[in-house]
Amino acid sequence: MGIKEVFNLARVPSILMLGVVYITYVLIGGVIFWKLEGDLGTKDINLLLSHKKRVLATYTCLNQEGLEEVAQVVQDASKVGLSLKGNYTTDGFWKFTSSAVFAATVVTTIGYGNMSPSSTAGQIFCVFFALFGIPLNMVVLNRVGKYMLAIERNISDFLEGKTGRRKCTRFFVHLVSYLSGAVLFFVVPMIVFQQHEGWTFSQAIYYCFITLSTIGFGDFVADSNPDKTYPEWYSILMASWIFFGLAWLALLINHSIDILERLNTHCKQRWGGQKPEEESGTTEGDNPDTQLEEEDEIKKPPMSQ
């Protein structure tokens, strides 16, 4: 019995198969992270405990209770962006520029966690601000992504008219777009963060992806070191980079989703015995590129006489 017959006999619903693949993917990722980081985490804990013993032995006037108080001061200081290395007062996190960047991380759902409102009024406002800001952000990013896609389509149509090769031209335009976006939103920011934050290139590229994918662990946060003096344009550049980078990465993820859907359709047609006519989303008319034009036509208001 061949693979095609087994697939037909099983009749596994696609949603169930997709769920199995998803759970398997997450579990494999968990195992890999466990193997890569588990031993390092144990070593870090042992090193921290030995360092704690050395501090208590060196500063004999400091007992366990005093050490906990010092740790609490350090934790509170880091939460508000206060430097403990000098005898000077800083503005903390809640300056206008950093507050604007925080507002951007709220509506984009990045949520680093390095700063958060502590007052009751600030927490309540954050709830309503996010409640209306997140949908607004999604609408705006969706529109910006459509304009980016429209630019790609116009360039592709122009080159198709010159060359007469549709598939090769579209592939070339998408490839150039991906490479240009990677340089603009990953390589250039990586160099900027390496110079102004003192991170390694691997840490900077890691921060770029964690931010633009809205994962936002918060282990690396730009423009948040109280011991550094940042230029005035730094926060504005960061906000612009986050906004347009989110739109570009969302566009890239949508393309990846389209590729996976087409691959799933191809597998069904080959191993499941389904005809191409039975599957939607495989024709040129269902292409996300052409759907954008149809949506824009539908949303246009009627012309007044």
N, C-alpha and C positions, 0 to 999 in steps of 0.2 A: 504494500500500500504506500503510495507516494505522499509527499507533503500536502499536495492539493487535496487528496481524499481525506487525509486526517483533519485538515482545516475545515472541510465541509461537514464531516461527521461531528466535530466538536461543537460547531455553531456557537462559539463563545461570543457574547456581546462585546462590541468594541469598547464600551465604557468600562466593562470589567477588565478587559485586557489592558486598557490604558491605566486603570487603577493599579493593576499588578506591576506594570512597568514603572509607574511613579513610585510606589512603595519600595520596590527593589532598588531603584535609583537612589532614593533617600537613605536606605539601609546601607548600601554600598558606600555612599559618601560618609555615613557615620563611622563605618569600620575604618575607612582610610584616615579620617580625621583622628580617630582613636589611636591608630598605629603611629601616625605622624606626630601628634601632640601629646599623647598620654604619658610617654616617658619623660618628655620635656617638662610637663606639668609637675610630675613627681619630683624631678630634680630642682625645679624652681621652688617648690614648697620646702624641700630639705635645705636648700641654700638660704631661704628666708628665715627658717627656724634657727639655723646656725648664726646668721647675722643678728637675729634678735638676742641670742645668748651672748654674743660678743658685745652688743650695745649695753646690755644690762651689767656685764662684767666690767666694762670700761667706765661707765658712769654709775658708780656704786650708790649715788644718792637717788637714782631712778629705779623705782620698783615696778612691778607689773601694773599696778594701778596708775602710776605716773606715765608709764609708756602708753597705756591706753588713752590717757588724756592728750598726750602729744599727738598720737595718731588721729584722734578726733579733730584736733586743731588743724592738722595737715589736710584731712579730708574736707573739713568745712572751707578751708582756704582755697583748695583746688576747685570746689564747687562754685565759688563766686569769682574765680579767676584772680586771686590775690597771690602775689609772689612773696615767698618767705625767705628769699636769698638776700634781700637788702632791707634797709631801714627806711624805705620810702613807701608812699601810698600809691596804688594804681587805681585806675578807673574801674577795674573789675570787668566782668562780662557785659554788664548791662549798659554799655554805651549805645549811642544811636546806631552806629554801623553794625556792631555785633548783634544788637537787638533786631535789626532788619534782616540779617543773615539767619538769626534764629527763627523769625517769622517765615522765612523762605523754607527752612528745614521742616517747619510744621506743616505747611500746605503741600509740600512735596513728599511728606511722610518719611523723610530720611531719619529724623529723630536720633541724633547722635547720643543724647543722654548726658553730655558733659555740662549742660546748663538747662535749667527748667524753672518755671515760676514757683516761688515759694509762698507768696501771699495768696489769700483766699480770692481776692478780686482778680489777680493775675491768672490763677488756675481756672476760675469760671470763665474769664474772657478767652482763655486758650481753647476751652471746649467749643464755644460758639464760633471763635475765629477759625478753628479747624473744620467745624461742621459745614461752614459755607465756603471756606477757602480751598478745601481739598477738591470738591467738584469743580470749582472755578478753575483750579490749576489743571485738572484733567482736560477740561474743555479747551483751555488756551494751548496746552501742549499738543492736543490733538490737532488743533488748527495750524499750529506752527509745523507739526509733522507733515500735514497735508501740503503746506506750501513748499517744504523741502522736497516732498515727493513730486510735486508739480514741476519744480525746477529740474529735477532729474528727468522727468518725462519730456519736458520741452527740449532739453539738450539731446535726449535720445531720439526724439522725432526729427530734430534738425540734422543730426548725424545720419539717421536712416535715409533721409532725403538725399544726402550727399553720397552715401556709400551703397544704399540699396540692400544692406544686409541687416535684417531685423534682429535676429537672435544674438549675433556677434556684437552688434552695437549696444543692445541692452545689457549684455554681460559686461562689456567694457565700461559703460557708464556707471553701472552699479559697483563694479570693482573700484573704479576711481573714487566714487562717492564714499565707499567704506574706508578706503585708505586715507582719503583726505580727512574724514571725520576722526579716524583713529589718531592721526597726527595732531589735529586741532584740539581734540578733547582728551587725549591721553598723553601723547609724547610731549607736547608743549607744556601742559600743566605739570607733568612729571618733572620737567627741568625747573620750572618756576618753584614748585614745592621743595625740590631738593636744595635750591639756593636759599629760600627764605625760611624754611622750617628745619633744615639740617637733616632731613630724612635721607635714607638710601634710595636709590632708584627703584628697587623692588618695593620698598615701603610706600613710595609715592605712587607707583602704578597701582598698587593694591588699594590705596586710599581713593584713587580716582574711580576705580570700578565699584568699590563698596559704596561710594557716594552716589554716583550716577545711576546705579541699580537700585537706589533707595534702601539698601540693606542697612547701612548706617550703624555699624557696631559701636563706634565712638572711641575705639582704641587709638585712632589717629584722627585729629581734628585740626584743620588749618585755621590760622588766625585766632588761636586760643591760648598761646603760650604767654603768660604774664611776664616772663623774663625777656621777651623779645619786643622790639619796637617795629611795627609794621608800617609801611607807607600808606598814605591816605587812599590810594587807588586800589589797594590790595583787596579790601572787602567788596568794592564794586566789581572788580574783575572776578572774584569768586562767585558772586551772585549771578553774573552774566554767564559764567562758565557752567554753573549748575543748571540754569534755566535751559540754555540751548543744548547743553550736553544731555539733559534728560530727554528732550525732544528727539535728538539724534539717536540715542540709545533705544528709545521706545520704537522708533522707526526701524532700527536694526532688528529688534526683537520681533516686531511684526513680520518682517521679512523671514526671519528664522521660523516663526510659526507657520507661515505660508509654505515654506520648504518642507517642514515636517508633515503638514497636511497633505501635500502632494505626494510625499514618500509613502504615507499611509494609504492613500488612494491607489498608488501604483502596486503596493503589496497586496491590497484587496483584489485588484484586477488580475494580478498574476497568480496568486495562490488561492484566492477565494472564488474564482470563476465569474466575477461580476463584470458586466460590460461597461465600457466607458460612459455610455449614455445614462447609466443608472446612478452615477456619482455626480454630485454637484460640486462646483468649485474647481473643476479641472479645465473648463473652457476659458477662452480669452475674455468672455463677457463677465465671468465671475472673478476675474483678477482684481485684487485690491486696487491696482493702479487705475483701472477703468471705473471701478465703483466710486472713486472719489469724484470723478466728473459727474456721474449720475446723481450723487448726493448733493453736490453743489447746485445742479440744475433744479432739483426738487425743492431745495431750501430757498431758492430765489423768490422774492415776493412778486406778485403779479404787477405788471406795469399799469399805472393809472392812466386813464384816457385824458 
